Amino acid sequence: MSKPWKEDQQFLLNSMNDYRTRIENKEEGEVRSLTKSFAETLHKNTVELHHRSINSIVERLPYLDNLLAGALEKVDYYIKDHHLYGSHPRNNGDKKLNGSNTRHSYNGALRK
């Protein structure tokens, strides 16, 4: 079982503006590629994330991007993260789903 995101999540939150700048106005396929590249760089340059797999960072970045932007509904996210919902809107105010992580549990909301 994977370790819950706690203090180490802050490094992803701190890098959210940079991540969003890189993926803004890009096609979904390119966003996936950019997300992976960003995760690899973040993992390499942040010693506190070395215990995480690159794939776990790839999955967490879009989750946090959507959560912070207020995409979908608050109930579609983990309860422990509700305090972050809509707390850091994207620069353009867009609430469009960052779909580069289709494995996340909130994708059940997409099937409703």
N, C-alpha and C positions, 0 to 999 in steps of 0.2 A: 504494500500500500504506500502511496506517495505521502510525503510529509506535507502537512497543511501550510499554506502560505501565511506567514505572519510578518515578522520584522523584515524579512528579505523582500517582501512585496514592495516595500518603500523604494527600493532601487528601481523597480519598474515604474512606479508612480512618478518618481523624480525624472524619469526619461521620457515620459508620455508626450511632452511637447515636441521633442526631437522625433520620436516615432511618428506622431501625427503629421509632422511636416514632411517626412519622407514618403508617406503613403497618400497624402492628399491629392485628389484628382487623378488617381491611378486606377487602372482596370483591376478587377478582382484577381486575376492570375498574377499580375505584377505585384499586387499587394501581398499575396502569399509569399512570393519570392523575397520581397523586401522585408517582410516580417521575419522570415528565416534568417536572412543576412543580418538584420538588426539584432536578433536574439543571439546569434553567434558572436557578434562584436561585444554585446553587453556581457555575455557569459565570459568571454576571454578577458575583458578589461575590468570585471568586477569580482574580486576575490570572494566576496560574500555570497556570490551566486554559484560558485564552483561546485557546491553540493547538489545543485539542480541540473537536470539534463537540459540540453538545448531545446528539445522538444517540449518540455514543460514550460519553458519561457515562451516558445512559439505559441502554445495554447493559451497562456495567461495574458499576453499582450493584447490580443483582440478582445478578450473578455473584459479586461480593464478599460480599454478604449470605449467599448459599448456601454459599460456600467457608468463610467464617468460622464459620458455624453448624454445619458438618459435614453439610450435606444431601448426598444421593447418596453416592457412594463417592469416596475420595481419587483414584483412578485416572481419574475423570471430569473432572478439572481439569488445567490446564496444569502440567507438571512444575515449572516455575519458581515456581509458587504453592503447591506442596505444603506448604511450611513454615507456611503460614497456615491450613491445613485444620483446622477445629474449634478454632481458637485464640481465638475471641471468640464464645462462645455467645450466643444471644438471651436476653433477660431471663427469658422464660418457659421456656427450655430447648428450645423447639420446633425440630425439624429439618425441618419441612415445606418443600417446595421453594417458593421465591419464583419463580413462573412468569411474572413480568411481562416477562421477556426470553426469548422463544421462539426467537430467532435464534442464540443462543449454541451453540457446538459441543458442549457437554456435554449438550445435549438429545438427542443420539444415545443416551445412556444411558436415556432415557425410552422409547425404541422397542424395547429388548431384550426 
